[in-house]
Amino acid sequence: MLRPDFPLETARLLLRPFTENDFDALYDLQSRPEVTRYLLFDTRDQGQVRQALQDRIRSAALEAEGDNLGLAVVLRATGEVIGEVVLFWRSREHRQGEIGYIFHPGHGGKGYATEASEEMLRLGFEELGLHRIVGRLNARNTASARVLQRLGMRREAELIHSQLLKGEWADEVVYAMLEDEWRAREL
C-alpha cells in the first residue's frame, strides 16, 4: 500500500491530490484538442471533466493492484495547476507499474513533465517496491517519448496498429525501467 504524505515536493513543483477547486484547470487541460490528440479519450465537455475530476479525487492512494495514484501538478511559485501525473499499480505479484502524464501546452518545453514523472518513478520504486515501471504512448507523440528518454527509460517495443484511436489505427511504443536501473542511474 502507498499513501504518500502530501504535498510531494520537487525543485519547482508540488504534487498533491486533486480537489474540487481544480475543476477549471482540469477542464482547461482536457478540453484542448492539442492535449487529447494522442490520448485514449477525446476532448471532454464540462460534465465529462466533472466525472474525471471525481475519479481523480478518489485516486489519492494505492491500496491494491489495479489502483492508480493520480496527482495534480502545481507550480510552487504561483500555485497554478499545470498538469497531472499518474502511477498505476499493474501487478502486485510481478511488482509492475506504469506512469502517465498530461501537461498544459502553455507549460511545455520547461522540463515539468520530466520533473514530476521522476517523482512518480521514485514513489513506484522506492516506496511501493515495484520491480518494473513502463510508460506507453502513441508512436507519433515524440514529445512524450523525449520525456521518457530523459527519465532514463529504455524503448522496449513498438506495437504496430495495436489501437484503434479516434477512427484510425495507431502504433503504441513502450518504454520501461527496472528497479536496479533506477538505483544505478546517474544523479
N, C-alpha and C positions, 0 to 999 in steps of 0.2 A: 504494500500500500504506500502511496505517496500523497501527502498533504503538506505542501511547502508552506513555510512562513512567508506571507506576502507583506509588502511587495518584494519581488525579486529585483535586485539592482544590478545593472551593468554600468559601464562608464557613463553612458548618455541616456539610458533608458530605465524605465520601471516596467516590470511585467506583473500584472495583477489580474484577478478575476474580473470578468465583465459585471457591470451593474446596469440597472435600468437607465441611468444617466448617459449611457454610451449609445443610446439609440441613434442619435443624429450622426455620430461618427461612423457607426456601422452601416447605416443607410447610405451615407455618402460614399462609402467604400463599395458596398455590394450592389449599388445601383449603376455603377460605371461599366460600360461595355469593355473598356480597355483593361479593367481589373478582372472581369469574369471571362475574358476571351479564351483562356486556356483551362478554366476550371470546369468541374463536372456539372455545375449549375450555371444557369444564365443570369442576367441581371434580375434583381429581385425588387418587387414593389414593397410598399411600407408594411403590408400585412405579412409578407414572407420574411422580411427583416425582423419584425417583432417576434415571430416564431423562432428564427435563427438566434436572436438575442436570448430568448428564454432557454434555448438549448445550451448556449454558451454559459449562461449564468449557472446552470446545473453542472457544468463540467470544470469544477474548481479543484478536483482531486482525482487521483487514480486509485480506485479501491479494488478493482477486479479486471481481469483480462477482458478486453473489448471496450474498456473505458477510454475516454480521451480527456486531456487536460488542455483546455483552450483558454488562452490569456490575451487580454488587451495589452498592446504595446504603447507605452506612453512616453513622450519626450520629457525627460526630467526637467529641462529648462523652462518649459511652457505649460506642462500638464495636458498637452494635446494628445489624443489617441490617434496614432498614425498607422496602426495595423493590428494584426493578430497573429499569434503563433499557436501551434498545437503539437502535443505529443500524444500519440496513440499507443496504447499498450496492446500489441497484437497477439502475443503468446506468453503465458506465464511459464509453461513447461520449457519452451525453447528460448525464453528471455529475449523476445523480439519486440521492437518498437518501430515507430515511423514518425517523422516530423513533417510539418507543413507550415506554410506562412502565406499571408496576404498583406500587402502594404499599399498605402495610398500612393499613386503615381507622383504626386507632388513632393514626396519624400524619397524618391528613388535615387540611386546613384550615390548615396551617402554612407552605405555600409550598415544601415539599421537592420536590414533583414539578416545579414550575417551575424551581427552582434546579438540579436535576440535569439536566433536559431542556435547559436553556440551555447547559450544558456539552457536551451531545451535539451541539447545533447548532454550537457553536464548533468542535468536532472535525470535523464534517462540512464546514463552510465553510472554516475556516482551515487545517486540517491535511490533509484529504483532497481539498480543492479542488472540492467539489461546487458546482453551479450552482443547484440547486433541492432543497429538502427538504420532504416532506409529512408530515402526521400524519393518520391515518384513524381514525374512531371511529363507534360506533353512535350514531345521531342522538339517542337517549334519554339518552346519557351526558353530561349537561350539565356535570358537574364536570370531566370531561376536556376538554370544549370550552373551559371557562374557562381551563384551563392553557394551551392552545394560543393563546388570545386574549392572555393575559398575556405570552406569549413574543413577541407581535407578529406571529404568523402570521395570514394572511387566509383567511377562509372562501371556498373556490373552488367547491364543488359539493355538492349533496345528491343521492345516487343512491337513488331510490325502489325499495324491495323488491329490493335488489341482493344480499342474502344470506339464505339460509335458516339461521337461527340458533336452535338449540335448539328446533326444531319450528315456528318462526313466521318470517314474512318480516320483515326488518329493513332500515331505511334506513341508509345509510352517508353520513357527512359527511367531506369532505376539506378540510383546511386546508393552506396552503403558505406558504413563504417563499423568496425568491430571494436569491442571494449579495449583490447590491447592496442589497437591503432590510436584510439582516443588517448590512452595513457602515454603512448610513445610520441605523440605529435610534438612538434617544436613550438614552444611558447614564445 
